[in-house]
Amino acid sequence: MRINGKPTRTLWLAADGETVEIIDQTRLPHDFVVVALTGLEDACAAIRDMWVRGAPLIGATAAFGMALALRHDQSDARLDEAYGRLYATRPTAVNLRWALDDMKALLAPLPPGRRKAAAYARAQAIADEDVAMNEALGRHGLEVIAALWAEKRAKGAERLNILTHCNAGWLATVDWGTALAPVYKAFEAGIPLHVWVDETRPRNQGASLTARELNWQGVAHTVIVDNAGGHLMQHGLVDLCIVGTDRTTAEGDVCNKIGTYLKALAARDNGVPFYVALPGPTIDWTLADGVAEIPIEERDPAEITHIAGRTADGARVAVQLTPDGSPAVNYGFDVTPARLVTGLITERGVCPASRAGLLSLYPEHG
């Protein structure tokens, strides 16, 4: 994607070939700040404190975190420590475990002296593979959007209205995004489209991240409050829903930002197609029942009781919303059952949200 015309990824190696640089997403949308990660502690903080977020980007950052951990100590103990500390940063996104398992399987058999170079090479490959997967996912999603646009245009529509939830765009991956990759492909193809952007409380990642990147790319969009989606669907103002996912079960249940389940229910009630976009590493083949088996992260209640923003004079401030003494609970994700999902868009194609559908694209997991 481009920022002010410059092609940019969400993380990259610095000129020294070892330091990892990232966009600090907690400073968006108002400030574009690049942070240098120089060691394991920095990588853990980046994931835990959501300087980076989104399942694919968490995985790529964790892979580079393993490499950073081995800069000055390539011992077995350091490898195990890095794995454990990075794994503990975020419980829900399966890409984190996938990337760490991939890295450890490669590095553990190697003699310590070869581990550092191998770790950096594999981490870079994981980042590049993420870009390629999401670009392919975007092409398959474009087919869905193009077919729906042909149908709507034949009925006199002037544009296609797409609703997304939270941020599953370029900023949630190394490049392109998941839910927004098809949108960017459709935009490039000249399909007239407009995106409804949920603000997505409590962290407002729709308003701060999705709106920011759509603005950078020049895609028409409108920010709405978290719970306006159902109203828009009732009035025929949404043609298609596309969301991302942090973990998808082998049966097709999808775990995504809290509130996704409600969007899926509204879409089903109003006959709006509801698609979920995901790269293969987001599928957890060890789980079947998402509601019962996926661990749901509970984050700091302060994300609910307080809100941050920029004042008229440019200062960044946080203000309290709730009365003193009122407790809050902050569930980060919910699970949308496969029965509510129209289809899954992956880098290998589009399939039904079911074990049979996923195995038709990933037969190696049969």
Secondary structure, 3 states (H helix, E strand, C coil): CEECCEECCCEEECCCCCCEEEECHHHCCCCCCEEEECCHHHHHHHHHCCCCCCHHHHHHHHHHHHHHHCCCCCCHHHHHHHHHHHHCCCCCCHHHHHHHHHHHHHHCCCCHHHHHHHHHHHHHHHHHHHHHHHHHHHHHHHHHHHHHHHHHHHCCCCCEEEEECCCCCHHHCCCCCCCHHHHHHHHHCCCCEEEEEECCCCCCHHHHHHHHHHHHHCCCEEEECCCCHHHHHHCCCCCEEEECCCEEECCCCEEEECCHHHHHHHHHHCCCCEEEECCHHHEECCCCCHHHHCCCCECCCHHHHEEEEECCCCCEEEEECCCCCCCCCCECEEEECHHHCCEEEECCEEECCCHHHHHHHCHHHC
